[in-house]
Amino acid sequence: MLMSPLRYCHHLLAQLVSSGDTVIDATVGNGQDTIKLAQLVGKTGKVYGFDIQETAIEETKKKVQLTGLTEQIKLINDGHEKMNDYITDNTKIQAIVFNLGYLPKGDKSIITLPDTTLSALEQGLNLLNVGGQILMMVYYGHDGGTEEKDAILAYLETLSQEKFSVLQYGFINQKNSPPFLIAIEKRR
């Protein structure tokens, strides 16, 4: 049975992230990926979670406290394009997760944007370990979503195949702009 793009994203994370790793949730949103990442890195790992919406950070804090995973999570109420302000170059990141679009059940006028997402993507590529991956769930069925999707795909086509492997995974025969996964692995 074929996996949905989101399920495939979680499958890749489970294979990629181990206890003690450092990872980034670039768009905390409702906190699901933040918690999943914290479980994977364990007590000796670290999760940096970014979101520009204070409500997303506060809701995620509440969920995290219920799980007992607070020690390994650092939530940052700032845009993902500022990850270099919080994470030093000598910190090597095993995985970075993005969910592009808007916060589910949130203000749909607050969306991820091409310029800030591309900046975060470039910073993330520099922070990745060799063998590390950036996993981007691209939701684009909203105003501004197609522009962001097109900008990301155009940028990714320019990446050196010697340095990065880039995969696009998604269904092509579904209605209403079906989301898809982009997986980028750093080769060297």
Buried (B, 14 or more C-beta within 10 A) or exposed (E): EEEBBBEBBBEBBEEBBEEEBBBBBBBBBBBBBBBBBBBBBBEEBBBBBBBBBEEBBEBBBEBBEEEEBEEBBEBBBBBBBBBBEEBEEEEBBBBBBBBBBBBEEBEEEEBBBBEBBBBBBEBBBEBBEEEBBBBBBBBBEBEBBEEBBEBBEEBBEEBEEEEBEBBEBBEEEEEEBBBBBBBBBBEE
